[in-house]
Every structure is written in structure tokens, then in C-alpha cells.
Amino acid sequence: MVRGVLDGHPSVARWRDGALDAEPELLRRAEVVVAMGECFFTDDDPGHIVRASLEGGGYDVMLTVMRAFTRVTSVELPIGESA
């Protein structure tokens, strides 16, 4: 789950039942991030590139949604065997 601010108001996005559950404006912005071909990488491992995506519910989706927010306030990641 990603919580943040979208144009001045609090918003939440979560992966639920195989799809991203978020308000329409956040979904639209995330789709733009994907359409622009955004990629994510770190200076520590520039060879590891993650492409923006809204499919599958993995870290690529989480990073895409984070980019779509105006400001991210928290991220909750699953832990344990079901993660």
C-alpha cells in the first residue's frame, strides 16, 4: 500500500484482487508514467533497471504509483512467506 498526497489531499493506492485500487486521477497519472516509458534505477546498481508498469502488483507497480503521487507519505510492504 502506498499513501500520499495528490494535489493537496490524502490518497491511498493498493493492489487488490489483481488490480490497482486507487482514485481515478492517480490511476491516470500512473498510466502516463507507464506511457512515457519511465524507468527506475539506483546509483548503487545502475545495471538493475525496473520499467514502470501497472501489471502484476510487484515492485514495478509500487514504484510507478509512487511516481504518480504529488508526495508519498508511507509505503507498506508485505513480509513473510506470502510476500
C-alpha positions in Angstrom: 0.0 0.0 0.0 1.2 3.5 -0.8 -0.2 6.5 1.0 0.5 10.1 -0.1 -0.8 13.4 -1.2 -2.4 14.0 -4.6 -2.9 17.7 -5.4 -3.2 18.7 -1.8 -5.4 15.9 -0.5 -4.6 12.5 1.1 -4.9 9.4 -1.1 -4.2 5.7 -1.0 -3.3 3.1 -3.6 -3.2 -0.6 -3.0 -3.0 -3.8 -5.0 -6.3 -5.7 -4.5 -7.7 -8.7 -6.3 -5.2 -8.5 -9.1 -5.7 -4.8 -9.9 -4.5 -1.4 -8.7 -7.2 0.2 -6.4 -6.8 4.0 -6.4 -8.7 7.1 -7.2 -9.2 7.8 -10.9 -6.7 10.8 -11.1 -3.9 8.7 -9.5 -4.6 5.9 -11.9 -4.5 8.4 -14.9 -1.2 9.7 -13.7 0.3 6.3 -13.2 -0.8 5.4 -16.8 1.0 8.5 -18.0 4.2 7.3 -16.2 3.9 4.0 -18.0 3.2 5.6 -21.4 6.3 7.8 -21.0 8.4 4.7 -20.6 9.7 5.7 -17.2 12.5 3.5 -15.7 13.8 3.3 -12.2 17.3 2.6 -11.1 19.8 3.4 -8.3 23.3 4.7 -8.5 24.4 1.7 -6.4 23.3 -0.8 -9.1 22.7 1.1 -12.4 22.5 -2.2 -14.3 19.3 -3.1 -12.5 16.6 -1.3 -14.3 12.9 -1.5 -13.4 10.4 -0.3 -16.1 7.2 1.4 -15.0 4.2 -0.9 -15.1 0.7 -1.3 -13.8 0.6 -5.1 -14.2 1.4 -7.9 -11.8 1.4 -6.0 -8.5 5.2 -6.1 -7.9 7.7 -3.5 -7.0 7.5 -2.1 -10.6 3.9 -1.2 -9.9 4.7 0.3 -6.5 7.5 2.5 -8.0 5.1 3.6 -10.7 2.4 4.6 -8.2 4.9 6.4 -6.0 6.0 8.5 -9.0 2.3 9.3 -9.8 1.7 10.9 -6.3 2.5 14.5 -5.6 4.2 13.4 -2.4 4.5 9.9 -0.8 4.0 9.8 2.9 4.2 6.0 3.6 4.7 2.7 1.9 3.7 -0.7 3.4 5.3 -3.8 2.1 4.2 -7.4 2.8 6.6 -9.6 4.8 6.7 -13.3 5.5 6.1 -16.3 3.3 3.1 -14.8 1.5 5.2 -11.7 0.3 
